[in-house]
């Protein structure tokens, strides 16, 4: 059963609105995406398993907690690159594995052109980083690849999602959770999210 977490927060609403604005310049778009990514990854890690650890403070010994299974970060190229730095700032020295997917504009299905995933992710968790969950094709493809590698708990971290994309991920049964800043109205005939924010990759890298 895939849990869907829509982040209800004033800062998130503010950043999403500014991301949507077509007059937002590229450098500001990248900064806003980093801001949102920090919040989303923070929320995505809320249920992460912990283990006890002995620490010594300046006042003496105590018992704290640390992540039991630090996740592998899986940005989907190219738009997911804009979420990576924020995730690394929060999670520190974790493994990063890239998945390159392109969408066939006729069928709207995703095909893989690159992957740096290790052969085995047995017993390890993963966070998929992709700003847009539109048709769900790219996300499901990434999920299939991660599950085939033996990943334990997999969470998709997205800025915007369409109801169609969420439903497709749910139907796949492959994601433990989806963490998203906002769920939009629908998809257009080209498979783009409405009202959306345009092409997240183009807007990050000044290609629009």
PyMOL commands that place a pseudoatom at each C-alpha (Angstrom):
pseudoatom trace, name=CA, resn=UNK, resi=1, chain=A, elem=C, hetatm=0, pos=[0.000, 0.000, 0.000]
pseudoatom trace, name=CA, resn=UNK, resi=2, chain=A, elem=C, hetatm=0, pos=[1.565, 3.272, -1.148]
pseudoatom trace, name=CA, resn=UNK, resi=3, chain=A, elem=C, hetatm=0, pos=[1.264, 6.122, 1.334]
pseudoatom trace, name=CA, resn=UNK, resi=4, chain=A, elem=C, hetatm=0, pos=[0.879, 9.571, -0.254]
pseudoatom trace, name=CA, resn=UNK, resi=5, chain=A, elem=C, hetatm=0, pos=[2.073, 12.518, 1.826]
pseudoatom trace, name=CA, resn=UNK, resi=6, chain=A, elem=C, hetatm=0, pos=[1.105, 15.980, 0.564]
pseudoatom trace, name=CA, resn=UNK, resi=7, chain=A, elem=C, hetatm=0, pos=[3.045, 18.544, 2.580]
pseudoatom trace, name=CA, resn=UNK, resi=8, chain=A, elem=C, hetatm=0, pos=[0.665, 21.111, 4.087]
pseudoatom trace, name=CA, resn=UNK, resi=9, chain=A, elem=C, hetatm=0, pos=[2.985, 23.962, 5.000]
pseudoatom trace, name=CA, resn=UNK, resi=10, chain=A, elem=C, hetatm=0, pos=[2.962, 27.709, 4.358]
pseudoatom trace, name=CA, resn=UNK, resi=11, chain=A, elem=C, hetatm=0, pos=[6.599, 27.754, 3.198]
pseudoatom trace, name=CA, resn=UNK, resi=12, chain=A, elem=C, hetatm=0, pos=[5.890, 24.937, 0.747]
pseudoatom trace, name=CA, resn=UNK, resi=13, chain=A, elem=C, hetatm=0, pos=[2.850, 26.747, -0.678]
pseudoatom trace, name=CA, resn=UNK, resi=14, chain=A, elem=C, hetatm=0, pos=[4.896, 29.934, -1.079]
pseudoatom trace, name=CA, resn=UNK, resi=15, chain=A, elem=C, hetatm=0, pos=[7.767, 28.180, -2.880]
pseudoatom trace, name=CA, resn=UNK, resi=16, chain=A, elem=C, hetatm=0, pos=[5.463, 26.181, -5.145]
pseudoatom trace, name=CA, resn=UNK, resi=17, chain=A, elem=C, hetatm=0, pos=[3.627, 29.345, -6.220]
pseudoatom trace, name=CA, resn=UNK, resi=18, chain=A, elem=C, hetatm=0, pos=[6.894, 31.074, -7.075]
pseudoatom trace, name=CA, resn=UNK, resi=19, chain=A, elem=C, hetatm=0, pos=[8.124, 28.011, -8.979]
pseudoatom trace, name=CA, resn=UNK, resi=20, chain=A, elem=C, hetatm=0, pos=[4.947, 28.012, -11.059]
pseudoatom trace, name=CA, resn=UNK, resi=21, chain=A, elem=C, hetatm=0, pos=[5.331, 31.666, -12.074]
pseudoatom trace, name=CA, resn=UNK, resi=22, chain=A, elem=C, hetatm=0, pos=[6.590, 31.797, -15.661]
pseudoatom trace, name=CA, resn=UNK, resi=23, chain=A, elem=C, hetatm=0, pos=[8.427, 35.069, -14.886]
pseudoatom trace, name=CA, resn=UNK, resi=24, chain=A, elem=C, hetatm=0, pos=[10.652, 33.413, -12.252]
pseudoatom trace, name=CA, resn=UNK, resi=25, chain=A, elem=C, hetatm=0, pos=[14.228, 33.496, -13.638]
pseudoatom trace, name=CA, resn=UNK, resi=26, chain=A, elem=C, hetatm=0, pos=[16.254, 30.303, -13.949]
pseudoatom trace, name=CA, resn=UNK, resi=27, chain=A, elem=C, hetatm=0, pos=[18.619, 30.998, -11.056]
pseudoatom trace, name=CA, resn=UNK, resi=28, chain=A, elem=C, hetatm=0, pos=[15.683, 31.715, -8.749]
pseudoatom trace, name=CA, resn=UNK, resi=29, chain=A, elem=C, hetatm=0, pos=[13.868, 28.600, -9.982]
pseudoatom trace, name=CA, resn=UNK, resi=30, chain=A, elem=C, hetatm=0, pos=[16.885, 26.502, -8.990]
pseudoatom trace, name=CA, resn=UNK, resi=31, chain=A, elem=C, hetatm=0, pos=[17.040, 28.110, -5.541]
pseudoatom trace, name=CA, resn=UNK, resi=32, chain=A, elem=C, hetatm=0, pos=[13.332, 27.557, -4.917]
pseudoatom trace, name=CA, resn=UNK, resi=33, chain=A, elem=C, hetatm=0, pos=[13.642, 23.948, -6.025]
pseudoatom trace, name=CA, resn=UNK, resi=34, chain=A, elem=C, hetatm=0, pos=[16.482, 23.453, -3.532]
pseudoatom trace, name=CA, resn=UNK, resi=35, chain=A, elem=C, hetatm=0, pos=[14.350, 24.971, -0.759]
pseudoatom trace, name=CA, resn=UNK, resi=36, chain=A, elem=C, hetatm=0, pos=[11.453, 22.656, -1.532]
pseudoatom trace, name=CA, resn=UNK, resi=37, chain=A, elem=C, hetatm=0, pos=[13.714, 19.642, -1.864]
pseudoatom trace, name=CA, resn=UNK, resi=38, chain=A, elem=C, hetatm=0, pos=[15.079, 20.191, 1.644]
pseudoatom trace, name=CA, resn=UNK, resi=39, chain=A, elem=C, hetatm=0, pos=[11.570, 20.223, 3.097]
pseudoatom trace, name=CA, resn=UNK, resi=40, chain=A, elem=C, hetatm=0, pos=[10.421, 17.238, 1.046]
pseudoatom trace, name=CA, resn=UNK, resi=41, chain=A, elem=C, hetatm=0, pos=[13.421, 15.070, 1.928]
pseudoatom trace, name=CA, resn=UNK, resi=42, chain=A, elem=C, hetatm=0, pos=[13.007, 16.033, 5.595]
pseudoatom trace, name=CA, resn=UNK, resi=43, chain=A, elem=C, hetatm=0, pos=[9.397, 14.828, 5.451]
pseudoatom trace, name=CA, resn=UNK, resi=44, chain=A, elem=C, hetatm=0, pos=[10.274, 11.722, 3.436]
pseudoatom trace, name=CA, resn=UNK, resi=45, chain=A, elem=C, hetatm=0, pos=[12.672, 10.648, 6.195]
pseudoatom trace, name=CA, resn=UNK, resi=46, chain=A, elem=C, hetatm=0, pos=[10.094, 11.025, 8.972]
pseudoatom trace, name=CA, resn=UNK, resi=47, chain=A, elem=C, hetatm=0, pos=[9.444, 7.260, 9.099]
pseudoatom trace, name=CA, resn=UNK, resi=48, chain=A, elem=C, hetatm=0, pos=[13.052, 6.164, 8.555]
pseudoatom trace, name=CA, resn=UNK, resi=49, chain=A, elem=C, hetatm=0, pos=[14.194, 3.455, 10.988]
pseudoatom trace, name=CA, resn=UNK, resi=50, chain=A, elem=C, hetatm=0, pos=[16.628, 4.453, 13.730]
pseudoatom trace, name=CA, resn=UNK, resi=51, chain=A, elem=C, hetatm=0, pos=[19.085, 2.571, 15.872]
pseudoatom trace, name=CA, resn=UNK, resi=52, chain=A, elem=C, hetatm=0, pos=[20.449, 3.512, 19.304]
pseudoatom trace, name=CA, resn=UNK, resi=53, chain=A, elem=C, hetatm=0, pos=[23.995, 4.819, 19.597]
pseudoatom trace, name=CA, resn=UNK, resi=54, chain=A, elem=C, hetatm=0, pos=[26.112, 5.736, 22.612]
pseudoatom trace, name=CA, resn=UNK, resi=55, chain=A, elem=C, hetatm=0, pos=[27.434, 9.299, 22.577]
pseudoatom trace, name=CA, resn=UNK, resi=56, chain=A, elem=C, hetatm=0, pos=[29.358, 11.413, 25.031]
pseudoatom trace, name=CA, resn=UNK, resi=57, chain=A, elem=C, hetatm=0, pos=[28.304, 15.032, 25.396]
pseudoatom trace, name=CA, resn=UNK, resi=58, chain=A, elem=C, hetatm=0, pos=[30.398, 17.690, 27.182]
pseudoatom trace, name=CA, resn=UNK, resi=59, chain=A, elem=C, hetatm=0, pos=[28.272, 16.838, 30.238]
pseudoatom trace, name=CA, resn=UNK, resi=60, chain=A, elem=C, hetatm=0, pos=[28.620, 13.065, 30.076]
pseudoatom trace, name=CA, resn=UNK, resi=61, chain=A, elem=C, hetatm=0, pos=[27.415, 9.891, 28.314]
pseudoatom trace, name=CA, resn=UNK, resi=62, chain=A, elem=C, hetatm=0, pos=[23.934, 9.373, 26.893]
pseudoatom trace, name=CA, resn=UNK, resi=63, chain=A, elem=C, hetatm=0, pos=[22.133, 7.316, 24.281]
pseudoatom trace, name=CA, resn=UNK, resi=64, chain=A, elem=C, hetatm=0, pos=[21.045, 8.901, 21.007]
pseudoatom trace, name=CA, resn=UNK, resi=65, chain=A, elem=C, hetatm=0, pos=[19.691, 7.696, 17.680]
pseudoatom trace, name=CA, resn=UNK, resi=66, chain=A, elem=C, hetatm=0, pos=[21.081, 7.488, 14.177]
pseudoatom trace, name=CA, resn=UNK, resi=67, chain=A, elem=C, hetatm=0, pos=[19.727, 6.326, 10.839]
pseudoatom trace, name=CA, resn=UNK, resi=68, chain=A, elem=C, hetatm=0, pos=[19.719, 2.561, 10.642]
pseudoatom trace, name=CA, resn=UNK, resi=69, chain=A, elem=C, hetatm=0, pos=[19.724, 2.476, 6.832]
pseudoatom trace, name=CA, resn=UNK, resi=70, chain=A, elem=C, hetatm=0, pos=[20.839, 5.745, 5.199]
pseudoatom trace, name=CA, resn=UNK, resi=71, chain=A, elem=C, hetatm=0, pos=[19.077, 5.814, 1.822]
pseudoatom trace, name=CA, resn=UNK, resi=72, chain=A, elem=C, hetatm=0, pos=[20.577, 5.696, -1.633]
pseudoatom trace, name=CA, resn=UNK, resi=73, chain=A, elem=C, hetatm=0, pos=[19.622, 8.886, -3.494]
pseudoatom trace, name=CA, resn=UNK, resi=74, chain=A, elem=C, hetatm=0, pos=[18.340, 8.258, -7.016]
pseudoatom trace, name=CA, resn=UNK, resi=75, chain=A, elem=C, hetatm=0, pos=[17.870, 11.479, -9.007]
pseudoatom trace, name=CA, resn=UNK, resi=76, chain=A, elem=C, hetatm=0, pos=[16.096, 10.932, -12.311]
pseudoatom trace, name=CA, resn=UNK, resi=77, chain=A, elem=C, hetatm=0, pos=[18.055, 12.735, -15.025]
pseudoatom trace, name=CA, resn=UNK, resi=78, chain=A, elem=C, hetatm=0, pos=[17.977, 15.498, -15.777]
pseudoatom trace, name=CA, resn=UNK, resi=79, chain=A, elem=C, hetatm=0, pos=[15.374, 17.364, -13.700]
pseudoatom trace, name=CA, resn=UNK, resi=80, chain=A, elem=C, hetatm=0, pos=[16.156, 15.395, -10.539]
pseudoatom trace, name=CA, resn=UNK, resi=81, chain=A, elem=C, hetatm=0, pos=[19.645, 16.925, -10.423]
pseudoatom trace, name=CA, resn=UNK, resi=82, chain=A, elem=C, hetatm=0, pos=[18.121, 20.109, -9.014]
pseudoatom trace, name=CA, resn=UNK, resi=83, chain=A, elem=C, hetatm=0, pos=[16.975, 18.209, -5.922]
pseudoatom trace, name=CA, resn=UNK, resi=84, chain=A, elem=C, hetatm=0, pos=[20.232, 16.407, -5.220]
pseudoatom trace, name=CA, resn=UNK, resi=85, chain=A, elem=C, hetatm=0, pos=[22.305, 19.055, -3.421]
pseudoatom trace, name=CA, resn=UNK, resi=86, chain=A, elem=C, hetatm=0, pos=[19.555, 19.733, -0.888]
pseudoatom trace, name=CA, resn=UNK, resi=87, chain=A, elem=C, hetatm=0, pos=[19.200, 16.014, -0.181]
pseudoatom trace, name=CA, resn=UNK, resi=88, chain=A, elem=C, hetatm=0, pos=[22.962, 15.623, 0.265]
pseudoatom trace, name=CA, resn=UNK, resi=89, chain=A, elem=C, hetatm=0, pos=[23.109, 18.573, 2.643]
pseudoatom trace, name=CA, resn=UNK, resi=90, chain=A, elem=C, hetatm=0, pos=[20.578, 16.829, 4.888]
pseudoatom trace, name=CA, resn=UNK, resi=91, chain=A, elem=C, hetatm=0, pos=[21.815, 13.262, 4.579]
pseudoatom trace, name=CA, resn=UNK, resi=92, chain=A, elem=C, hetatm=0, pos=[25.564, 13.749, 4.281]
pseudoatom trace, name=CA, resn=UNK, resi=93, chain=A, elem=C, hetatm=0, pos=[27.818, 11.053, 2.890]
pseudoatom trace, name=CA, resn=UNK, resi=94, chain=A, elem=C, hetatm=0, pos=[25.237, 8.777, 1.272]
pseudoatom trace, name=CA, resn=UNK, resi=95, chain=A, elem=C, hetatm=0, pos=[25.451, 6.932, -2.027]
pseudoatom trace, name=CA, resn=UNK, resi=96, chain=A, elem=C, hetatm=0, pos=[24.057, 8.546, -5.172]
pseudoatom trace, name=CA, resn=UNK, resi=97, chain=A, elem=C, hetatm=0, pos=[22.943, 6.507, -8.175]
pseudoatom trace, name=CA, resn=UNK, resi=98, chain=A, elem=C, hetatm=0, pos=[21.624, 8.144, -11.337]
pseudoatom trace, name=CA, resn=UNK, resi=99, chain=A, elem=C, hetatm=0, pos=[18.854, 6.880, -13.582]
pseudoatom trace, name=CA, resn=UNK, resi=100, chain=A, elem=C, hetatm=0, pos=[18.474, 8.509, -16.997]
pseudoatom trace, name=CA, resn=UNK, resi=101, chain=A, elem=C, hetatm=0, pos=[14.989, 8.262, -18.479]
pseudoatom trace, name=CA, resn=UNK, resi=102, chain=A, elem=C, hetatm=0, pos=[13.475, 9.842, -21.572]
pseudoatom trace, name=CA, resn=UNK, resi=103, chain=A, elem=C, hetatm=0, pos=[9.822, 9.927, -22.475]
pseudoatom trace, name=CA, resn=UNK, resi=104, chain=A, elem=C, hetatm=0, pos=[8.475, 8.919, -25.865]
pseudoatom trace, name=CA, resn=UNK, resi=105, chain=A, elem=C, hetatm=0, pos=[6.308, 11.897, -26.803]
pseudoatom trace, name=CA, resn=UNK, resi=106, chain=A, elem=C, hetatm=0, pos=[3.905, 9.691, -28.794]
pseudoatom trace, name=CA, resn=UNK, resi=107, chain=A, elem=C, hetatm=0, pos=[3.328, 6.881, -26.295]
pseudoatom trace, name=CA, resn=UNK, resi=108, chain=A, elem=C, hetatm=0, pos=[4.271, 8.936, -23.178]
pseudoatom trace, name=CA, resn=UNK, resi=109, chain=A, elem=C, hetatm=0, pos=[6.163, 5.864, -21.924]
pseudoatom trace, name=CA, resn=UNK, resi=110, chain=A, elem=C, hetatm=0, pos=[9.638, 6.100, -20.394]
pseudoatom trace, name=CA, resn=UNK, resi=111, chain=A, elem=C, hetatm=0, pos=[12.762, 4.351, -21.649]
pseudoatom trace, name=CA, resn=UNK, resi=112, chain=A, elem=C, hetatm=0, pos=[16.092, 4.163, -19.847]
pseudoatom trace, name=CA, resn=UNK, resi=113, chain=A, elem=C, hetatm=0, pos=[19.274, 5.486, -21.442]
pseudoatom trace, name=CA, resn=UNK, resi=114, chain=A, elem=C, hetatm=0, pos=[21.590, 5.490, -18.410]
pseudoatom trace, name=CA, resn=UNK, resi=115, chain=A, elem=C, hetatm=0, pos=[21.947, 3.948, -14.960]
pseudoatom trace, name=CA, resn=UNK, resi=116, chain=A, elem=C, hetatm=0, pos=[24.641, 3.921, -12.290]
pseudoatom trace, name=CA, resn=UNK, resi=117, chain=A, elem=C, hetatm=0, pos=[22.656, 1.769, -9.862]
pseudoatom trace, name=CA, resn=UNK, resi=118, chain=A, elem=C, hetatm=0, pos=[24.710, -0.900, -8.091]
pseudoatom trace, name=CA, resn=UNK, resi=119, chain=A, elem=C, hetatm=0, pos=[23.898, -4.505, -8.962]
pseudoatom trace, name=CA, resn=UNK, resi=120, chain=A, elem=C, hetatm=0, pos=[22.445, -5.108, -5.520]
pseudoatom trace, name=CA, resn=UNK, resi=121, chain=A, elem=C, hetatm=0, pos=[20.516, -2.834, -3.171]
pseudoatom trace, name=CA, resn=UNK, resi=122, chain=A, elem=C, hetatm=0, pos=[19.530, -5.733, -0.944]
pseudoatom trace, name=CA, resn=UNK, resi=123, chain=A, elem=C, hetatm=0, pos=[18.320, -4.449, 2.416]
pseudoatom trace, name=CA, resn=UNK, resi=124, chain=A, elem=C, hetatm=0, pos=[18.836, -0.786, 1.486]
pseudoatom trace, name=CA, resn=UNK, resi=125, chain=A, elem=C, hetatm=0, pos=[16.363, 2.079, 1.225]
pseudoatom trace, name=CA, resn=UNK, resi=126, chain=A, elem=C, hetatm=0, pos=[16.130, 4.548, -1.658]
pseudoatom trace, name=CA, resn=UNK, resi=127, chain=A, elem=C, hetatm=0, pos=[14.730, 8.001, -2.359]
pseudoatom trace, name=CA, resn=UNK, resi=128, chain=A, elem=C, hetatm=0, pos=[13.757, 8.724, -5.967]
pseudoatom trace, name=CA, resn=UNK, resi=129, chain=A, elem=C, hetatm=0, pos=[14.241, 12.440, -6.699]
pseudoatom trace, name=CA, resn=UNK, resi=130, chain=A, elem=C, hetatm=0, pos=[12.123, 13.766, -9.564]
pseudoatom trace, name=CA, resn=UNK, resi=131, chain=A, elem=C, hetatm=0, pos=[10.333, 17.146, -9.492]
pseudoatom trace, name=CA, resn=UNK, resi=132, chain=A, elem=C, hetatm=0, pos=[7.365, 16.030, -11.612]
pseudoatom trace, name=CA, resn=UNK, resi=133, chain=A, elem=C, hetatm=0, pos=[5.153, 12.965, -11.215]
pseudoatom trace, name=CA, resn=UNK, resi=134, chain=A, elem=C, hetatm=0, pos=[3.047, 13.339, -14.355]
pseudoatom trace, name=CA, resn=UNK, resi=135, chain=A, elem=C, hetatm=0, pos=[1.935, 10.138, -16.108]
pseudoatom trace, name=CA, resn=UNK, resi=136, chain=A, elem=C, hetatm=0, pos=[3.883, 8.061, -13.606]
pseudoatom trace, name=CA, resn=UNK, resi=137, chain=A, elem=C, hetatm=0, pos=[5.792, 6.236, -16.346]
pseudoatom trace, name=CA, resn=UNK, resi=138, chain=A, elem=C, hetatm=0, pos=[9.255, 7.426, -15.322]
pseudoatom trace, name=CA, resn=UNK, resi=139, chain=A, elem=C, hetatm=0, pos=[8.592, 6.846, -11.645]
pseudoatom trace, name=CA, resn=UNK, resi=140, chain=A, elem=C, hetatm=0, pos=[7.292, 3.311, -12.175]
pseudoatom trace, name=CA, resn=UNK, resi=141, chain=A, elem=C, hetatm=0, pos=[10.273, 2.511, -14.422]
pseudoatom trace, name=CA, resn=UNK, resi=142, chain=A, elem=C, hetatm=0, pos=[12.661, 3.714, -11.697]
pseudoatom trace, name=CA, resn=UNK, resi=143, chain=A, elem=C, hetatm=0, pos=[10.710, 1.753, -9.090]
pseudoatom trace, name=CA, resn=UNK, resi=144, chain=A, elem=C, hetatm=0, pos=[10.898, -1.429, -11.159]
pseudoatom trace, name=CA, resn=UNK, resi=145, chain=A, elem=C, hetatm=0, pos=[14.659, -1.015, -11.506]
pseudoatom trace, name=CA, resn=UNK, resi=146, chain=A, elem=C, hetatm=0, pos=[15.140, -0.418, -7.781]
pseudoatom trace, name=CA, resn=UNK, resi=147, chain=A, elem=C, hetatm=0, pos=[12.944, -3.343, -6.766]
pseudoatom trace, name=CA, resn=UNK, resi=148, chain=A, elem=C, hetatm=0, pos=[14.793, -5.618, -9.181]
pseudoatom trace, name=CA, resn=UNK, resi=149, chain=A, elem=C, hetatm=0, pos=[17.998, -4.603, -7.379]
pseudoatom trace, name=CA, resn=UNK, resi=150, chain=A, elem=C, hetatm=0, pos=[16.504, -5.628, -4.035]
pseudoatom trace, name=CA, resn=UNK, resi=151, chain=A, elem=C, hetatm=0, pos=[15.766, -2.198, -2.516]
pseudoatom trace, name=CA, resn=UNK, resi=152, chain=A, elem=C, hetatm=0, pos=[13.961, -2.390, 0.830]
pseudoatom trace, name=CA, resn=UNK, resi=153, chain=A, elem=C, hetatm=0, pos=[11.878, 0.790, 1.274]
pseudoatom trace, name=CA, resn=UNK, resi=154, chain=A, elem=C, hetatm=0, pos=[11.485, 3.135, -1.691]
pseudoatom trace, name=CA, resn=UNK, resi=155, chain=A, elem=C, hetatm=0, pos=[10.006, 6.629, -1.497]
pseudoatom trace, name=CA, resn=UNK, resi=156, chain=A, elem=C, hetatm=0, pos=[9.366, 8.915, -4.466]
pseudoatom trace, name=CA, resn=UNK, resi=157, chain=A, elem=C, hetatm=0, pos=[10.082, 12.560, -3.629]
pseudoatom trace, name=CA, resn=UNK, resi=158, chain=A, elem=C, hetatm=0, pos=[8.390, 15.000, -6.030]
pseudoatom trace, name=CA, resn=UNK, resi=159, chain=A, elem=C, hetatm=0, pos=[7.401, 18.659, -6.134]
pseudoatom trace, name=CA, resn=UNK, resi=160, chain=A, elem=C, hetatm=0, pos=[4.230, 18.340, -8.208]
pseudoatom trace, name=CA, resn=UNK, resi=161, chain=A, elem=C, hetatm=0, pos=[2.072, 15.348, -9.052]
pseudoatom trace, name=CA, resn=UNK, resi=162, chain=A, elem=C, hetatm=0, pos=[-0.953, 14.696, -11.232]
pseudoatom trace, name=CA, resn=UNK, resi=163, chain=A, elem=C, hetatm=0, pos=[-3.703, 12.409, -9.910]
pseudoatom trace, name=CA, resn=UNK, resi=164, chain=A, elem=C, hetatm=0, pos=[-3.038, 10.096, -12.869]
pseudoatom trace, name=CA, resn=UNK, resi=165, chain=A, elem=C, hetatm=0, pos=[0.607, 9.697, -11.895]
pseudoatom trace, name=CA, resn=UNK, resi=166, chain=A, elem=C, hetatm=0, pos=[-0.181, 8.984, -8.257]
pseudoatom trace, name=CA, resn=UNK, resi=167, chain=A, elem=C, hetatm=0, pos=[-2.758, 6.382, -9.272]
pseudoatom trace, name=CA, resn=UNK, resi=168, chain=A, elem=C, hetatm=0, pos=[-0.318, 4.649, -11.601]
pseudoatom trace, name=CA, resn=UNK, resi=169, chain=A, elem=C, hetatm=0, pos=[2.317, 4.458, -8.867]
pseudoatom trace, name=CA, resn=UNK, resi=170, chain=A, elem=C, hetatm=0, pos=[-0.277, 3.121, -6.444]
pseudoatom trace, name=CA, resn=UNK, resi=171, chain=A, elem=C, hetatm=0, pos=[-1.442, 0.499, -8.929]
pseudoatom trace, name=CA, resn=UNK, resi=172, chain=A, elem=C, hetatm=0, pos=[2.137, -0.662, -9.457]
pseudoatom trace, name=CA, resn=UNK, resi=173, chain=A, elem=C, hetatm=0, pos=[2.427, -1.507, -5.764]
pseudoatom trace, name=CA, resn=UNK, resi=174, chain=A, elem=C, hetatm=0, pos=[6.160, -0.756, -5.946]
pseudoatom trace, name=CA, resn=UNK, resi=175, chain=A, elem=C, hetatm=0, pos=[6.468, 2.428, -3.863]
pseudoatom trace, name=CA, resn=UNK, resi=176, chain=A, elem=C, hetatm=0, pos=[6.212, 2.500, -0.102]
pseudoatom trace, name=CA, resn=UNK, resi=177, chain=A, elem=C, hetatm=0, pos=[5.480, 6.221, -0.154]
pseudoatom trace, name=CA, resn=UNK, resi=178, chain=A, elem=C, hetatm=0, pos=[5.174, 9.302, -2.335]
pseudoatom trace, name=CA, resn=UNK, resi=179, chain=A, elem=C, hetatm=0, pos=[6.122, 12.622, -0.744]
pseudoatom trace, name=CA, resn=UNK, resi=180, chain=A, elem=C, hetatm=0, pos=[4.890, 15.606, -2.766]
pseudoatom trace, name=CA, resn=UNK, resi=181, chain=A, elem=C, hetatm=0, pos=[4.474, 19.358, -2.311]
pseudoatom trace, name=CA, resn=UNK, resi=182, chain=A, elem=C, hetatm=0, pos=[1.216, 19.652, -4.278]
pseudoatom trace, name=CA, resn=UNK, resi=183, chain=A, elem=C, hetatm=0, pos=[-1.201, 17.539, -6.297]
pseudoatom trace, name=CA, resn=UNK, resi=184, chain=A, elem=C, hetatm=0, pos=[-2.470, 19.371, -9.378]
pseudoatom trace, name=CA, resn=UNK, resi=185, chain=A, elem=C, hetatm=0, pos=[-5.673, 19.051, -11.385]
pseudoatom trace, name=CA, resn=UNK, resi=186, chain=A, elem=C, hetatm=0, pos=[-4.848, 16.764, -14.296]
pseudoatom trace, name=CA, resn=UNK, resi=187, chain=A, elem=C, hetatm=0, pos=[-2.664, 16.112, -17.347]
pseudoatom trace, name=CA, resn=UNK, resi=188, chain=A, elem=C, hetatm=0, pos=[-3.014, 17.760, -20.740]
pseudoatom trace, name=CA, resn=UNK, resi=189, chain=A, elem=C, hetatm=0, pos=[-3.068, 15.763, -23.993]
pseudoatom trace, name=CA, resn=UNK, resi=190, chain=A, elem=C, hetatm=0, pos=[0.744, 15.835, -24.082]
pseudoatom trace, name=CA, resn=UNK, resi=191, chain=A, elem=C, hetatm=0, pos=[1.050, 14.346, -20.607]
pseudoatom trace, name=CA, resn=UNK, resi=192, chain=A, elem=C, hetatm=0, pos=[2.103, 17.599, -18.905]
pseudoatom trace, name=CA, resn=UNK, resi=193, chain=A, elem=C, hetatm=0, pos=[0.780, 18.533, -15.476]
pseudoatom trace, name=CA, resn=UNK, resi=194, chain=A, elem=C, hetatm=0, pos=[-1.902, 21.245, -15.316]
pseudoatom trace, name=CA, resn=UNK, resi=195, chain=A, elem=C, hetatm=0, pos=[-1.504, 23.943, -14.076]
pseudoatom trace, name=CA, resn=UNK, resi=196, chain=A, elem=C, hetatm=0, pos=[2.007, 22.637, -13.370]
pseudoatom trace, name=CA, resn=UNK, resi=197, chain=A, elem=C, hetatm=0, pos=[5.148, 24.706, -13.755]
pseudoatom trace, name=CA, resn=UNK, resi=198, chain=A, elem=C, hetatm=0, pos=[6.288, 23.849, -17.277]
pseudoatom trace, name=CA, resn=UNK, resi=199, chain=A, elem=C, hetatm=0, pos=[9.327, 21.691, -17.979]
pseudoatom trace, name=CA, resn=UNK, resi=200, chain=A, elem=C, hetatm=0, pos=[11.325, 21.515, -14.738]
pseudoatom trace, name=CA, resn=UNK, resi=201, chain=A, elem=C, hetatm=0, pos=[14.525, 20.522, -16.557]
pseudoatom trace, name=CA, resn=UNK, resi=202, chain=A, elem=C, hetatm=0, pos=[14.308, 23.313, -19.115]
pseudoatom trace, name=CA, resn=UNK, resi=203, chain=A, elem=C, hetatm=0, pos=[13.566, 25.909, -16.461]
pseudoatom trace, name=CA, resn=UNK, resi=204, chain=A, elem=C, hetatm=0, pos=[16.506, 24.842, -14.298]
pseudoatom trace, name=CA, resn=UNK, resi=205, chain=A, elem=C, hetatm=0, pos=[19.035, 24.844, -17.101]
pseudoatom trace, name=CA, resn=UNK, resi=206, chain=A, elem=C, hetatm=0, pos=[17.820, 27.845, -19.104]
pseudoatom trace, name=CA, resn=UNK, resi=207, chain=A, elem=C, hetatm=0, pos=[16.659, 25.792, -22.080]
pseudoatom trace, name=CA, resn=UNK, resi=208, chain=A, elem=C, hetatm=0, pos=[13.178, 27.286, -22.400]
for i in range(1, 208): cmd.bond("trace and resi %d" % i, "trace and resi %d" % (i + 1))
show_as sticks, trace
zoom trace
